[in-house]
Amino acid sequence: MEAAIDAETEPEEPPFTIYDDIREKLVARGIPREQIAFIHEANTEARKKELFAKVRSGQVRVLMGSTFKMGAGMNVQDRLVALHDLDCPWRPGDLEQRSGRIIRQGNRNKEVHIYRYVTESTFDAYLWQTVENKQKFISQIMTSKSPVRSCEDIDEAALSYAEIKALCAGDERIREKMDLDVDVARLRLMKANHQSQQYRLEDNILRHFPAQIEESKGFLSGFEADMKTLEQHPHPKDGFAGMEVKGDFLTDKDNAGALEGFKDVPGTEIMVFYPEEGVSDMQKRQMVTQEGENVTVCAVKGNFDDCQSGVKKIFTDHEVLTALDNGNMTFSSANSINWGRLVPQIVYYVSSYVSLAESGEIAYGDKLNVVVPTGNFGNILAAYYAKQMGVPIGKLICASNINKVLTDFIRTGVYDRNRQFYATTSPSMDILISSNLERLLYLLTGEDDAQVREWFTALAESGRYEVTDAVKAKMSELFYGGFCDDAATKATIAEIYQKYGYTCDTHTAVAVKVYEDYRKETGDTTKTLIASTASPFKFSASVLDALGKKPAEATDEYDMVEILHEASGLDIPASLAALKTKPRRFEGSIDKTEMQQFVLQELHLS
């Protein structure tokens, strides 16, 4: 009786579970029990959040659970080094979901391991074959590689008990049947592809090829006409071929820009803001003498960033947009705020690559590095677009002056405009807010507009943002950043002149110096294109100073242009020479806070 009572009161052994079994074996091998967790123990969202935080911090080293219980978007990847698939799921997507928990942005490990377990002579073989067949069917549908549009999906219940028994026993006949099924499926696919190819060829012969032949004949006729036109109007080896705008033939590209192209065009008003002390005397002269009844030019007390930020604010201000709408007007931009500004710059890099290949400097397919002096990141972004379009561009070398916010960003991933602003001899690069960078980051983040918006909101509010390690790695792979101060710029102009007899402007000199630094640092001898972005005559005082030919006494800007002409042997651009006799049309300046009101008044909207 006592024995019976003792037997009844003995506690029952807990039922066997695979989770507990694995945990005990891991503990036996030295892993502390508190560092092993099961997902089903976190049975509320709050507990799940707490558990995931422990995994990310390393407090929990082993986490086990089913695919379903783990859920989608599981955020534990920071320290994960290995993933173990203990069973075969029923859907191929489950395998992708599992892998996505460890192969994910934010994982600190450069390499991770994924283990998948199968047991020989068990039902695992059939499960994996079923998943494989499903994935093949999905791939065919998604890639349109085959005209197959149906699939027979057989689950475990469809197998007979005899088949299951044979599988478990390792019956070779079942394996042979599987191999034969695969061979039959492959032959059917090959037959379908063959028939599909036959149909396409017949269709091409009867319909597409005749149309393409006629189209090619049209192209040939067009090329022959273009060749005759080229013979009649040969393009100069160096310089600008000229273009006709509204009946005027312009022989200088400086005069063929937006101001000249749109002056006196009906229904168009042109308004230009420029930093009062942020351009050279010759650049300022170009703007304040600009002709055209529909042209307004205004100096702003500030730098380029002030002008560009002010224009962007005007473009998005609700009051201004309402006034424009009431006045039946709309805004556009001629600088790189408008993506269209980058399109002709893309053409520069395509054309330059072709010219170098045709001249034998490189062979088609060779890599070509590109150096661009830039502050607003527009021109070098055009080179990146050309690379994305297929031009074999190698390293994109971003050259900055002492306002080196871009150099620091490329090297560290931190963009910080909270720094001293310098007025330099390369004023077109005196920029601390490089707005075109936003377009690059949009692509490098996989078109994640929310992430880019977050960064640029931080830039507007605090003047600083930091990109992710993944984006930083992509930037480092694509770009090199370097900078050059005014002293080095001056020395480079002199050196290039002495070595090659070539007179470069201050911006181009920055690019040359950064390229030399890049070669010394990396040893990269890839053929390189350096973008020369301005005329030395626009910065004659700085260039003459670098060449040691600047007059000791104060001299008129146009006298210095003449001296530079004699020293360099270069022709003075006709548009710059003509400025000497043009009257100044625009005087005075405004504060950067007055830009919006100035626009409304000039357009008679206030």
N, C-alpha and C positions, 0 to 999 in steps of 0.2 A: 504494500500500500504506500509506504514512504517512498519507495523507489519510483512508483508511478507518479506520485505528486511531484517529486524532484524533476522527473522527465517533462511533466507538463509545465513547470515553472521556468525551465531553462530557456533563455532567450533564443529566438530563431536567428540563424545566420542571415545577414543581409543578402538579398539576391545579387547575382553576378551582374556587373555592368562593365562594358568595355572602357568607359571613362575612368572608373575607380581602378580598374586593373592597370591601365596605362600609368595613372598617377602613382600607384604604389611601386611600379617598376622604375619610374623616373626618380622617385624618392630614394629607392634602394641604390640608384646609381649616383646619388649625391646632390640632387636638386632639392633645395628646401621646399617643403610642402606649401608654404605661403606664397611661393613664386609660381605655383601652378594653379590655373583657374579654368572653370568651365563657363561657357557663355550662358547656359541655361540657369546658372546660379544668379545671374544678374537679370531678375525677372521684371524690372521696371526700367523706364527710360533713364531715370536718375542714376540707378545702379549701373546701367550700361555705360553711361557717360563717365562715371567714376572708374569703372573697370578699364575703359579705353585709355583714360588718362594714366593709369598705373602702367599699362603696357607701353605707352609712349615714353614714360619716364624710366622704364626699366625695372620697376618694382615687381611686375609680373613678367616672367620670362617665357612661360609656356601658356598658350591660350588654345583651348580645344572647343570645337562646336560644329554643328551642322551648317551647311551652306545657307539654309533657310534661316536658322536662328541668328547667324552672324549678320545677315541682312546686307542691303546695298549701301554703298557710301561709307563703309566702315573705316574710321579714321584712326588707325593704329600703326601706320607704316614707319614711323620715325626710326626705330631701331631694329626692325625685323630683318633677320638674316637668313631664315629658312622657312619654307612652307612644305607641309607634308599632306599629300592627298591620300588618305587611308582607304577610300573607296572610289568607285566609279560612279559619277552622277548620271542621271538619265538624260540631261540636256547638255549639248556642247557649250551653251552660254554659261552654265554653272562653272565650268573649268575656267572660262575667261574671267568670271566674277571672282573666283578664288585667287587667280594670279594677280588680279588688280588690287588685291589687298596688300601685296608686297612690292610689285613693280609699279610704283606710284611716286609722283612728285612729292618730295619731302623726306624720302628715305635717305638716311645719312650714309648708308653702305653703297659703295660703288658696284659691288657684286653681291648677288643673292643666289640662293639655291632653292630649287623646287624639286621635291621628291614625289614620285607617284608609285604606289604599291599595287602589285597584282600577285595573286596566288596561282601557281601552276596547277593545271588539271582541275580548275574550279569554274564556276559560272562567270568569273571575271572576264574570261576570254570573249564570251558572247556579249557581255555588257559593253566592253570596249569596242567590239566590232559594230554594235548597234550605234554607239555614239559616233564612230567614224562614218558610217553610212549616212547618218543624219547630217553631219558636217559637210560631207560631199554634196548632198542634195542642196543644203543651204548655200554652199559656195557656188554651185551651178546657177541657182536662181539669182544670187546677188551679182555675179560677174557676167552673166549671160554667155558663158563659154559653151553652153550646150543647149539645144532646144528642149531638153527634158523639163517638163512642167508638172510632174506627178511623182508621188512617192508612196510606197506601201510601208506603213509604220507598224512594226510587230513588237508587242511588249512581251514580258516574261510569260504572261498567261497563255500566249498563243503557242508556246512550245509544249510539246507533249511531255509527259513524265518520263518517257523513255529517252527523249533527247537530253533532258536535264540529268538523268542518271548517266547517260553516255558521256556528257561533258565532265561531270564530276569524276568519272572513272578514267578520264583521259583517253576516250575512244578516238583513235586516229581517223576513223571514218567520218566523224563529225568535222574534224579539222580539214579533211580532204574536201568535204562538202562546202565548207566555208571558202576554201581556196578556189573551188570551181565556180561558186557564186560570184566571187570577185572577178574572175576571168570573164565570165559571161557578161557581167555588168560593164567591164572595160571594153569588150568587143562591141556591145550594143552602142556604147558611147562613141567609139571609133566609127561605127557605121553611120550614126546620126551626124557626126561631124563631117564625114565624107560627103554624105548627101547634101548637107547644108552648104558645103564649099562648092559642090557642083551647081547648086541653085544660084549661089552668088556669082559664080563665073558666068553662067548663062545670062544672068541679069546684067552683068557688067558689059558683056559682049554686045547685047542687044540694045542697052539703054545708056549706061554711064560712060563707056569708053568713047562712043561717037561724040557725046556732048563734051567730054574732056578734050578730045582732039580739036574740036572747033574752038573751045576756049583757049587752048594753047596757041592756035593759029592767031587768035586775036592778040594774045600777049606778044607773040613774035612781031606782029605788025606794029604794035605799040613801042616795043623796044627798038625796032628799026627807025621809027620816027624820032624817038628820044636820042638815038645815036647821031642822027643828022642834026638835031637841034644842038647837041653837045659840040659837034664839030663847028657849027656856026658861032657858038658862044662858049668858047673854052673857059673852064674854071681856073682862076689863078692858083698856082701851087701854094702860095701863102696869101692870106688875107681874105677879105669878104667879097663875094662875087657881085653883091648888089641885089636890090629887089625894088619892085615898083609898088608904091603905096598911094592910092588915090591919084594916079597920074604922075606922081613925083618919083623919079628914079633915085633911090638912096644908095650911095656908094660906100657908106660907112655904117657898120652894124650898130654903133652907138646911137645912131639917129633912127634906126629901124625898130626901136623898141615900142613899148606900150604907149608912151606919151606921144611919140610922133605918129604911130599907127592909128591912134584914136582921136587925134586933134581934129576939131571941127566936124566930127561925125554926127549927123543928126540923131537926136534922141539919146545922146550919150554925154554924161558929165564926168570929167576926170578930176580927182582930188588926190593930191600927194602930200603926205606928211614925212618929214625927214628930221633927224636929230640935229639941232642947230650947230652943235660943236662936235658932231659925230661923223662928219664927212670931210673930205679934202676941199680946198678952195675951188678946185676945178669941178668937182662933183656938185658943189653948191652952185657954182656959176651955171652949170648945165640946167639945173632945175629952175632957178629964179629967172632965167631968160627964156624959158620954154614958151613957144608960140601956141596959139589956139584959143579961140574965144570960149571954148568949153573947158579950159584947163584952169585949175586952181592949185597953187603950191603954197604950203604952209610949213614954217619951221617950228619945231617943238623944243621947249627948254627941257632937255633930257637926253637919254640915249636911245639906241635902237630898240631895246626891250620896252621902254616906255611907249614908243610909237606903235610897235606891233601889238602890245597888250591893249593899248587904247583902241586900236582899230578892231581887234577881236571883241572887245567889250561893246563897241558900237554895233558890230554885226549881230550881237545877240541881245541887245537891250530891248526890252518890250516897248518902251516909249518910242524909241527910234523906229522900230519895225512897224508900229501902228501908224506913225507919221508917214513913213514910206508908202505903206499900203493906201493911206488916204490920198497921197499924192501920186498914186499909180507908178511908183518907182520900185526898183529892187537893187540890192548891192551885189557887186562882184569884186574880185581882187586880182591884181596883176602880179602880185608876188606869190610866194609859195604857200600862203594861206589857201590859195586856190591850187588844188592838185594838178590842174592843167599846166601850171608853171613848170612842173617837173617833166612833162612829156617831151618837150624838145631837148631837155638835158639827157633823157634816156637815149635819144637818137645820137647825141654826141658820142656816147660810149660804144654804141653799136657801130657807128661810122668809123670811129678811131680804131676799133679792133680790125675791121675790114681793111682799112687803109694800111695798117701795119702788116697784115697778112699779105696783101697784094704787093707791098713793097719788099717782101721777103724778110722783114725784121722778125717775124714769127711765122709759124706754120698754123694753118687752121686747126683748132683743137688745143693749141698750146695755152697754158695759163698766162694771164696778164694781170699783174697787180696794178692797183689804181691808187694814186695819192690825190686827195682833194683838200685844199685849204677851206675851212668852213667854220661858221659860227652858228648858223641856224639849221645845219644838218640837211639842207635841201638838196644841194648838188651831189653829195655823197650818197644820199638816199636814192637819187636817180640811178647812180652806178649800181647800187644794190638791186634795184628793180631790173636793170639790164641783166645782172647776174641771174636773177630769178627767172628771167625770160629765156635764158639759155646761152648768153654770152659767157665764154669760159674765163670769167674774172676770178682771180685768186683772192689775195688779201686786199681788203679795203682799208687804206691807211688814212685816218682822220687827223688832219693837221690843224692845230689851234695856235693862236698867239698866247700871250700871257694870261688872257681870260680863259683859262684852261678847264672850264667846267666839263667839257666833253671828254677830254683826256682822262680826267679823274673818274668820270662815270664809266668809261669803257674798261678802265683798269680795276675799279673797285666795286662797281654795281651800285654805287651811291651817287645820286644826283643832288647836289647841294649848291644853290645859288646864293647862300648866305656867306658872301665873301666880298672882298674889295673889288670894285670895278675900275679897270684901267683904260684910259684913252691911249691908243697905240698908233703906230704908223701904218697899221693895216686895219683901218676903221670899219670896214665891212664885216669884220669878224669880231668886233667888240660887242659880244652878245653873251648874256648869262642865262637866257631862257630859250633853249633850242626847240622850237615848237614842232619841227618835223620829226623829232625823236618819237613823238606820240604815234606816228604812223608805223615806224619800225617796230616799236614795242607791241603794237596791235598784232603784227604778223608773228613776232617771236613768241607771243603767248598763245598762239593758236587761235587768234581772233577773239581773245577774251576781253571784250569791251568793258566789262564790269571791273576787271582787275586794273586795266589802264586808267579808267575813270577814277578809281581809288587812288592810284599813284599821283595823278595830276591834280586831284583835289588836295592831296597832301602838299604838293608843290605850291599850289595857290595859297594854302593856309599857313604852312610852316616854312616853305621854301626848300623843302627837302623830301626825297623819297628814296627807297632802296628796293631794287628788284630782287626776285627770287634767285637762288643759286642756279636753277635750270636756265633762266634767261641770261644770267651773267655768263654762264658757260657757252651759250650760243653766241653771245656778243664777242667773247674772246676768240672764238673759232673764226668768226667772220671779219672782225675789225681789229685794227691796232690803233692806239691813240698816242699821239705825241704832241709836244708844244715847243714854241720858240719865242723868246723875248725879243724886244726891239734891237738890242745890241747884236744878237745872233742873226737877226734879219738883215741888219746893215752889213755885217761881215759876209753873209752869204751872197748878197747882191754884188759886192765887190769881187768875191771869189769867182762867181759864175762869169762875170764880165772879163776878168783877167784870163780865165781858162779857155773860155769859148767865144768871147766877144759878143755874148748875148746879154741884153739888158732886160732884166725881169722886174716886175713891180714888187711891191712889198708883200702882197698876199702870196704870190707865187714863190717868193723867197722863203716864206714860212714852210710851204710844202716841200721845197727842195731840202731844207735843213732837217725837217722831220723824217724825210725819206732816208737821208744819210744816217741819221740816228737809228732808224729801223734796221738798215743793213748791218750796221756795226753790232747791234744788239742781237739780231737773229741769224746773221749769215745768209739770209735769203737773197739769192742772185737772180730770181725770176725777173724776166723783162717787165719793166714798170712804166706806166703812163702817168705823168704828172700833169694835172689840170691847171693851166694858166688861166686865171679868172678875171684879169683886169689889164688895162693898158698902163704902162709906166708913166705916160704923159698925164694921167689923172693924179699922180702922186710925185710930180717932178721934183719938188723940194726934197722929199725924203730920199728919192733915188739919187739925185745929184749929191746929196750929203754922203750917201754910201759910197759913191764913186770918187769922192774927194774933189768934186767940181762945183760945189755950191758956192755962189758968190759970197764974199765976206760981208758985204753990205746988203741991207734989205733990198730985194729986187721984186719987180712986178711978176706975177704968176706967169704971164705970157713970155716975159724975157727968159724965165727959167725953162719954159717949154722949148724955146729956141735953142738954148744952151744944151738941153738934153738931146735935141734933134742932131746938133753938131757932134755931140759926144758919142751917140749911139749909132748914128747913120740911119735911124728909123725915120720914116715919113710921119709927120704930124697928122693924126686923123683929121679929115676935113671938117667933121662936125665940131671938134674942139678948137680948131683954128678959127672957125666962123664965130665962136662965142665972143671973141675980142670986141667985135663991133656991134653985137646984139645988145639992146637996152635991157636993163633989169626991170622986170614986170612985177615981181613980188618982193615985198619988204616986210620987216617985222617978224615977231614970233609970238607964240602963245604958250601958256602953261599946259602940262599934260592933262590936267583936270578939265581944261576948257575945250578939248577936242570934240566931244559930243555936241556941245552947243554950237561950235564953229561949223560942223557939218550941217546941222539943221538950219542955221542961218544962211549958209551959202546955197543950200537947196531951196530956200524960201519955204521951209516947213515949220517955222516957229514964229 
